[in-house]
Amino acid sequence: MSNKTPATISAVLTILVLVFLAVVTVLLQMIALNGASERQGMTAMGISLACQSIVILLLGTLAARATNFLITKVSWNGILAVVVTVLAATMIGGTISFLSSIIAIPVAGIR
């Protein structure tokens, strides 16, 4: 198996998991923004989604490159490299997703 297949698998899995986390975060943000006006709520959700989409693309690329690095330079097994990079990218992306939701609320002018 070439190094391209595990890198592609890790990128796709990372993107899928992070999209699921983004959907859950947006739903939780809707609940948190229950008392805000529609304009402020949409602004906060738009800022949060913009940050999350950029992070999803960057971490998908990082997961593919990290998997390729772990297989070629560190001589890890392909499955282990995929699992480790997907877990690491998901934890980083989940943390940034949570922080983007928290930061988007004051930036939108909600007190």
C-alpha positions as a Markdown table, in Angstrom:
| # | Residue | x | y | z |
|---|---|---|---|---|
| 1 | Met | 0.0 | 0.0 | 0.0 |
| 2 | Ser | 1.4 | 3.4 | -0.9 |
| 3 | Asn | 1.6 | 6.3 | 1.4 |
| 4 | Lys | -1.0 | 8.2 | -0.5 |
| 5 | Thr | -3.9 | 5.9 | 0.6 |
| 6 | Pro | -3.5 | 6.3 | 4.4 |
| 7 | Ala | -2.9 | 10.0 | 4.0 |
| 8 | Thr | -6.2 | 10.3 | 2.0 |
| 9 | Ile | -8.1 | 8.2 | 4.6 |
| 10 | Ser | -6.8 | 10.3 | 7.5 |
| 11 | Ala | -7.7 | 13.6 | 5.7 |
| 12 | Val | -11.3 | 12.4 | 4.8 |
| 13 | Leu | -11.9 | 11.0 | 8.3 |
| 14 | Thr | -10.6 | 14.1 | 10.0 |
| 15 | Ile | -12.8 | 16.3 | 7.8 |
| 16 | Leu | -15.9 | 14.2 | 8.4 |
| 17 | Val | -15.4 | 14.1 | 12.2 |
| 18 | Leu | -14.8 | 17.9 | 12.3 |
| 19 | Val | -17.8 | 18.6 | 10.2 |
| 20 | Phe | -19.9 | 16.6 | 12.7 |
| 21 | Leu | -18.4 | 18.6 | 15.5 |
| 22 | Ala | -19.1 | 21.8 | 13.7 |
| 23 | Val | -22.8 | 20.9 | 13.3 |
| 24 | Val | -23.0 | 20.0 | 17.0 |
| 25 | Thr | -21.3 | 23.2 | 18.0 |
| 26 | Val | -23.7 | 25.3 | 15.9 |
| 27 | Leu | -26.7 | 23.6 | 17.4 |
| 28 | Leu | -25.3 | 24.3 | 20.9 |
| 29 | Gln | -24.6 | 27.9 | 19.9 |
| 30 | Met | -28.2 | 28.3 | 18.8 |
| 31 | Ile | -29.3 | 27.2 | 22.2 |
| 32 | Ala | -26.9 | 29.6 | 23.8 |
| 33 | Leu | -28.0 | 32.5 | 21.6 |
| 34 | Asn | -31.7 | 32.0 | 22.5 |
| 35 | Gly | -32.2 | 35.5 | 24.0 |
| 36 | Ala | -30.2 | 37.4 | 21.4 |
| 37 | Ser | -31.6 | 39.3 | 18.4 |
| 38 | Glu | -31.7 | 37.5 | 15.1 |
| 39 | Arg | -29.1 | 39.9 | 13.6 |
| 40 | Gln | -26.6 | 39.4 | 16.4 |
| 41 | Gly | -27.2 | 35.7 | 16.5 |
| 42 | Met | -26.7 | 35.2 | 12.7 |
| 43 | Thr | -23.5 | 37.4 | 12.9 |
| 44 | Ala | -22.1 | 35.2 | 15.8 |
| 45 | Met | -22.9 | 32.0 | 14.0 |
| 46 | Gly | -21.4 | 33.3 | 10.8 |
| 47 | Ile | -18.2 | 34.2 | 12.5 |
| 48 | Ser | -18.1 | 30.9 | 14.2 |
| 49 | Leu | -18.8 | 28.9 | 11.0 |
| 50 | Ala | -16.1 | 30.9 | 9.1 |
| 51 | Cys | -13.5 | 30.1 | 11.7 |
| 52 | Gln | -14.6 | 26.4 | 11.8 |
| 53 | Ser | -14.5 | 26.0 | 8.0 |
| 54 | Ile | -11.0 | 27.4 | 7.8 |
| 55 | Val | -9.8 | 25.1 | 10.6 |
| 56 | Ile | -11.4 | 22.1 | 9.0 |
| 57 | Leu | -9.6 | 22.6 | 5.7 |
| 58 | Leu | -6.3 | 23.3 | 7.4 |
| 59 | Leu | -6.5 | 20.3 | 9.8 |
| 60 | Gly | -7.5 | 18.0 | 6.9 |
| 61 | Thr | -4.4 | 19.0 | 5.1 |
| 62 | Leu | -2.3 | 18.7 | 8.3 |
| 63 | Ala | -3.7 | 15.2 | 9.0 |
| 64 | Ala | -2.7 | 14.0 | 5.5 |
| 65 | Arg | 0.8 | 15.4 | 5.8 |
| 66 | Ala | 1.3 | 14.2 | 9.3 |
| 67 | Thr | 0.2 | 10.7 | 8.3 |
| 68 | Asn | 2.6 | 10.7 | 5.4 |
| 69 | Phe | 5.4 | 12.0 | 7.7 |
| 70 | Leu | 4.8 | 9.3 | 10.3 |
| 71 | Ile | 4.8 | 6.5 | 7.7 |
| 72 | Thr | 7.9 | 7.6 | 5.7 |
| 73 | Lys | 10.2 | 9.2 | 8.3 |
| 74 | Val | 9.2 | 7.6 | 11.6 |
| 75 | Ser | 8.4 | 4.2 | 10.0 |
| 76 | Trp | 5.0 | 3.8 | 11.7 |
| 77 | Asn | 2.4 | 1.3 | 10.6 |
| 78 | Gly | -0.2 | 2.9 | 8.3 |
| 79 | Ile | -3.2 | 2.1 | 10.5 |
| 80 | Leu | -1.5 | 3.5 | 13.6 |
| 81 | Ala | -0.5 | 6.7 | 11.8 |
| 82 | Val | -4.0 | 7.2 | 10.6 |
| 83 | Val | -5.6 | 6.7 | 14.0 |
| 84 | Val | -3.1 | 9.0 | 15.8 |
| 85 | Thr | -3.4 | 11.8 | 13.3 |
| 86 | Val | -7.2 | 11.7 | 13.2 |
| 87 | Leu | -7.4 | 11.7 | 17.0 |
| 88 | Ala | -4.9 | 14.6 | 17.3 |
| 89 | Ala | -6.5 | 16.7 | 14.6 |
| 90 | Thr | -10.0 | 16.0 | 16.0 |
| 91 | Met | -8.9 | 17.1 | 19.5 |
| 92 | Ile | -7.3 | 20.3 | 18.1 |
| 93 | Gly | -10.3 | 21.0 | 15.8 |
| 94 | Gly | -12.8 | 20.4 | 18.6 |
| 95 | Thr | -11.0 | 22.8 | 20.9 |
| 96 | Ile | -10.8 | 25.5 | 18.2 |
| 97 | Ser | -14.4 | 24.9 | 17.4 |
| 98 | Phe | -15.4 | 25.5 | 21.0 |
| 99 | Leu | -13.2 | 28.5 | 21.3 |
| 100 | Ser | -14.6 | 30.0 | 18.1 |
| 101 | Ser | -18.1 | 29.7 | 19.4 |
| 102 | Ile | -17.2 | 31.4 | 22.7 |
| 103 | Ile | -15.2 | 34.2 | 20.9 |
| 104 | Ala | -17.9 | 34.8 | 18.3 |
| 105 | Ile | -20.6 | 35.8 | 20.8 |
| 106 | Pro | -18.8 | 38.9 | 22.2 |
| 107 | Val | -17.5 | 39.9 | 18.8 |
| 108 | Ala | -21.1 | 40.0 | 17.5 |
| 109 | Gly | -22.0 | 42.4 | 20.3 |
| 110 | Ile | -23.9 | 40.1 | 22.5 |
| 111 | Arg | -23.5 | 40.8 | 26.2 |
